[in-house]
Amino acid sequence: MAVVVTLEPDDFIPRGVHEGYRQQLTELFCAGSGVTRLEPDKMLRFMNLEVLWLNDNKLSKVKGLEDNFRLKHLYLHNNRIASLVNSSCCLKELKHLETLQLQGNMLQDLQATLKVLVKLTSLRQLNMQGNPLTNEQSYREWVIYTLPWLEVLDNFGVTQFEKVPPHASTSTRAQTAQAA
């Protein structure tokens, strides 16, 4: 039987602080605490979060952050996340996300994952290393083609040459390389 550990964000801030502190908090570090689930009503108390560290936990879903729309940097690496689609994910609500760390999870379907990530037009840094989907053919090319606003993918800068569609002709790629 799996043990459910719900994140209690209040456990990660100093005792005795007033409610105003919680409401103004912009960064919360909850890494490595065994969390398996996020509750929207508990996360709602931290409306101004911009940076959230949830890495090295046991999360299988990115759910419960629907109201934390101010998030800019989300660290979810080394969890158990297998999918970003349907009801298992709230990422599409996080329109201001600039950094998303998903390495070391169990993401498998590249095209389905990209359908979610394409809604995150503020995203500049994405890391999905160590997920099964990185083994799909032309992984890096498809991610960059689908998310041309990315600046860094899997810890490597995205070049202008890479932003040419993977199916473009050799002459188009050559022209792009000369222009860069």
C-alpha positions in Angstrom: 0.0 0.0 0.0 1.4 3.3 -1.1 1.8 6.0 1.6 0.4 9.4 0.5 2.4 12.4 1.7 0.6 15.7 1.0 2.8 18.8 0.9 2.3 21.0 4.0 3.9 24.2 2.8 3.6 25.8 6.2 6.1 23.2 7.4 8.8 24.8 5.2 8.6 28.3 6.6 9.7 29.6 10.0 7.3 29.0 12.9 5.4 32.0 14.2 5.4 34.1 11.1 2.2 36.0 10.4 -0.2 35.3 7.5 1.1 38.3 5.6 4.5 36.7 5.3 2.9 33.6 3.7 1.0 35.7 1.3 4.2 37.6 0.2 6.5 34.6 0.1 8.0 34.3 -3.4 10.3 31.3 -3.1 9.6 28.0 -1.3 12.1 25.1 -1.0 10.3 21.7 -0.4 12.9 19.4 -2.1 13.5 15.9 -0.8 10.6 15.8 1.6 8.9 12.6 0.4 5.9 14.6 -1.1 3.5 12.5 -3.2 0.7 15.0 -3.7 0.0 18.7 -3.8 -3.3 20.1 -2.5 -4.6 23.3 -4.3 -6.2 24.7 -1.1 -2.8 24.5 0.7 -0.9 26.0 -2.2 -3.5 28.7 -2.6 -2.1 30.4 0.6 1.1 31.0 -1.3 -0.3 33.0 -4.2 2.8 35.1 -4.8 5.2 32.1 -5.3 7.6 32.7 -8.2 10.1 29.9 -7.4 9.1 26.4 -6.2 11.5 23.6 -5.5 9.7 20.3 -5.5 12.6 18.2 -6.8 13.6 14.8 -5.3 10.1 13.9 -4.1 7.7 11.2 -5.1 5.2 13.3 -7.2 3.5 11.4 -10.0 1.4 14.3 -11.2 1.9 18.0 -11.6 -1.4 18.9 -10.0 -2.3 21.3 -7.2 -0.5 24.4 -8.5 -3.5 25.7 -10.6 -3.8 28.9 -8.6 0.0 29.6 -8.4 -0.1 31.3 -11.7 2.8 33.6 -10.8 5.3 30.8 -10.8 8.3 31.5 -13.0 10.7 28.7 -12.0 9.5 25.2 -11.2 11.9 22.5 -10.2 10.3 19.0 -10.5 13.3 16.9 -11.3 13.8 13.5 -9.9 10.1 12.7 -9.2 7.8 10.0 -10.7 6.0 12.1 -13.2 4.9 10.0 -16.2 2.6 12.3 -18.0 1.8 16.0 -18.5 -1.6 15.5 -20.2 -5.2 15.5 -19.2 -6.2 15.8 -15.6 -2.8 14.7 -14.3 -1.3 18.1 -15.0 -1.9 21.8 -14.3 1.2 23.2 -16.2 -0.9 24.9 -18.9 -2.2 27.2 -16.2 1.3 28.4 -15.4 1.6 30.9 -18.2 4.6 32.8 -16.7 6.8 29.8 -16.3 10.4 30.6 -17.6 12.3 27.6 -16.1 11.0 24.0 -16.0 13.2 21.2 -14.7 11.7 17.8 -15.4 14.8 15.7 -15.7 14.9 12.3 -14.1 11.2 11.6 -14.3 9.2 9.0 -16.4 7.8 11.1 -19.2 7.3 8.9 -22.3 5.2 10.5 -25.0 7.1 13.3 -26.7 4.3 14.6 -28.9 1.7 14.6 -26.1 4.2 16.4 -23.8 4.9 19.0 -26.4 1.2 19.7 -26.8 1.2 20.8 -23.2 4.5 22.7 -23.2 3.6 24.6 -26.4 1.1 26.6 -24.2 4.0 27.9 -22.1 5.3 30.7 -24.4 7.3 32.3 -21.6 9.4 29.2 -21.1 13.1 29.8 -21.8 14.8 26.9 -20.0 13.6 23.3 -20.2 15.3 20.2 -19.0 13.9 16.7 -19.7 17.1 14.7 -19.6 16.7 11.2 -18.2 13.1 10.7 -19.3 12.3 7.9 -21.8 10.9 10.5 -24.3 14.5 11.8 -24.9 15.1 8.5 -26.7 12.6 9.3 -29.4 13.9 10.0 -32.8 14.9 13.6 -33.4 14.0 14.5 -29.8 16.0 17.7 -29.5 15.0 18.9 -33.0 11.2 18.4 -32.4 11.3 20.2 -29.0 13.1 23.2 -30.4 10.9 23.3 -33.5 7.7 23.1 -31.3 9.1 25.6 -28.7 11.2 28.0 -30.8 11.3 30.5 -27.9 13.5 28.1 -25.8 17.0 29.4 -25.1 18.3 26.4 -23.2 17.3 22.7 -23.6 18.7 20.0 -21.4 21.5 22.3 -20.2 22.7 23.3 -23.7 22.0 26.6 -25.4 19.7 26.5 -28.4 21.3 27.9 -31.6 19.7 29.7 -34.5 20.7 26.7 -36.7 18.7 24.4 -34.5 15.6 26.6 -34.8 15.2 25.6 -38.5 12.5 22.9 -38.8 13.9 19.4 -38.7 12.3 18.6 -42.1 13.8 21.8 -43.8 16.0 21.3 -46.8 19.8 21.3 -46.5 20.0 24.6 -48.4 17.6 26.3 -45.9 19.7 25.0 -43.0 22.9 26.2 -44.7 21.3 29.7 -45.2 20.4 29.8 -41.5 23.9 28.8 -40.5 25.4 31.6 -42.6 23.0 34.2 -41.2 23.9 33.3 -37.6 
